[in-house]
Amino acid sequence: MAEKTGTPLTPVQILEASLRKEKAAYRFYEGMLKRTQVLFIRDLLEELRDSEAVHAKTIETKIAHLRAGKKI
């Protein structure tokens, strides 16, 4: 992979890697929600999960703009 060899990444590659991490974090928080009934923990996990969804949407929009040749 490029990050191991020191090869520079394109902006789209960086955003795609970021998007994978955001989606993984979303799945993590979603999974943790299924494992607790403690209200304040559930509230926090929901907030964190929802933040990851917003981050992912933002990154997806940036990727789409770059692929369309638009400046971001």
CYANA upper distance limits for C-alpha pairs under 8 A (distance plus 0.5 A):
  1 MET  CA      5 THR  CA      7.23
  2 ALA  CA      6 GLY  CA      6.59
  2 ALA  CA      7 THR  CA      5.47
  2 ALA  CA      8 PRO  CA      7.33
  2 ALA  CA      9 LEU  CA      7.19
  3 GLU  CA      7 THR  CA      6.87
  3 GLU  CA      8 PRO  CA      7.95
  3 GLU  CA      9 LEU  CA      7.98
  9 LEU  CA     13 GLN  CA      6.37
  9 LEU  CA     14 ILE  CA      6.78
 10 THR  CA     14 ILE  CA      6.81
 11 PRO  CA     15 LEU  CA      6.66
 12 VAL  CA     16 GLU  CA      6.46
 12 VAL  CA     63 ILE  CA      6.47
 12 VAL  CA     66 LEU  CA      7.60
 12 VAL  CA     67 ARG  CA      8.39
 13 GLN  CA     17 ALA  CA      6.67
 14 ILE  CA     18 SER  CA      6.68
 15 LEU  CA     19 LEU  CA      6.51
 15 LEU  CA     59 ILE  CA      6.84
 15 LEU  CA     62 LYS  CA      8.36
 15 LEU  CA     63 ILE  CA      7.18
 16 GLU  CA     20 ARG  CA      6.82
 16 GLU  CA     59 ILE  CA      8.43
 16 GLU  CA     63 ILE  CA      8.08
 17 ALA  CA     21 LYS  CA      7.02
 18 SER  CA     22 GLU  CA      6.76
 18 SER  CA     59 ILE  CA      8.19
 19 LEU  CA     23 LYS  CA      6.66
 19 LEU  CA     56 ALA  CA      6.18
 19 LEU  CA     59 ILE  CA      6.79
 19 LEU  CA     60 GLU  CA      7.84
 20 ARG  CA     24 ALA  CA      6.62
 21 LYS  CA     25 ALA  CA      6.61
 22 GLU  CA     26 TYR  CA      6.69
 22 GLU  CA     52 GLU  CA      6.06
 22 GLU  CA     53 ALA  CA      7.98
 22 GLU  CA     55 HIS  CA      7.31
 22 GLU  CA     56 ALA  CA      6.29
 23 LYS  CA     27 ARG  CA      6.78
 23 LYS  CA     52 GLU  CA      7.56
 23 LYS  CA     53 ALA  CA      8.00
 23 LYS  CA     56 ALA  CA      7.24
 24 ALA  CA     28 PHE  CA      6.65
 25 ALA  CA     29 TYR  CA      6.77
 25 ALA  CA     49 ARG  CA      7.86
 25 ALA  CA     52 GLU  CA      7.21
 26 TYR  CA     30 GLU  CA      6.60
 26 TYR  CA     48 LEU  CA      8.37
 26 TYR  CA     49 ARG  CA      5.50
 26 TYR  CA     50 ASP  CA      8.13
 26 TYR  CA     52 GLU  CA      6.02
 26 TYR  CA     53 ALA  CA      7.19
 27 ARG  CA     31 GLY  CA      6.50
 27 ARG  CA     49 ARG  CA      8.37
 28 PHE  CA     32 MET  CA      6.75
 29 TYR  CA     33 LEU  CA      6.70
 29 TYR  CA     45 LEU  CA      6.17
 29 TYR  CA     46 GLU  CA      7.81
 29 TYR  CA     48 LEU  CA      7.49
 29 TYR  CA     49 ARG  CA      5.91
 30 GLU  CA     34 LYS  CA      7.33
 30 GLU  CA     45 LEU  CA      8.03
 30 GLU  CA     46 GLU  CA      8.18
 30 GLU  CA     49 ARG  CA      7.05
 31 GLY  CA     35 ARG  CA      7.38
 32 MET  CA     36 THR  CA      7.24
 32 MET  CA     45 LEU  CA      7.84
 33 LEU  CA     37 GLN  CA      8.32
 33 LEU  CA     42 ARG  CA      6.45
 33 LEU  CA     45 LEU  CA      6.91
 33 LEU  CA     46 GLU  CA      7.95
 36 THR  CA     41 ILE  CA      8.00
 36 THR  CA     42 ARG  CA      7.41
 37 GLN  CA     41 ILE  CA      8.37
 37 GLN  CA     42 ARG  CA      7.28
 38 VAL  CA     42 ARG  CA      6.59
 39 LEU  CA     43 ASP  CA      6.60
 40 PHE  CA     44 LEU  CA      6.75
 41 ILE  CA     45 LEU  CA      6.56
 42 ARG  CA     46 GLU  CA      6.50
 43 ASP  CA     47 GLU  CA      6.72
 44 LEU  CA     48 LEU  CA      6.66
 45 LEU  CA     49 ARG  CA      6.44
 46 GLU  CA     50 ASP  CA      6.48
 47 GLU  CA     51 SER  CA      6.69
 48 LEU  CA     52 GLU  CA      6.88
 49 ARG  CA     53 ALA  CA      6.99
 50 ASP  CA     54 VAL  CA      6.94
 51 SER  CA     55 HIS  CA      6.70
 52 GLU  CA     56 ALA  CA      6.55
 53 ALA  CA     57 LYS  CA      6.72
 54 VAL  CA     58 THR  CA      6.73
 55 HIS  CA     59 ILE  CA      6.74
 56 ALA  CA     60 GLU  CA      6.57
 57 LYS  CA     61 THR  CA      6.69
 58 THR  CA     62 LYS  CA      6.83
 59 ILE  CA     63 ILE  CA      6.67
 60 GLU  CA     64 ALA  CA      6.69
 61 THR  CA     65 HIS  CA      6.72
 62 LYS  CA     66 LEU  CA      6.72
 62 LYS  CA     72 ILE  CA      7.01
 63 ILE  CA     67 ARG  CA      6.61
 64 ALA  CA     68 ALA  CA      6.62
 65 HIS  CA     69 GLY  CA      6.80
 65 HIS  CA     70 LYS  CA      5.52
 65 HIS  CA     71 LYS  CA      7.32
 65 HIS  CA     72 ILE  CA      7.18
 66 LEU  CA     70 LYS  CA      5.94
 66 LEU  CA     71 LYS  CA      7.06
 66 LEU  CA     72 ILE  CA      7.55
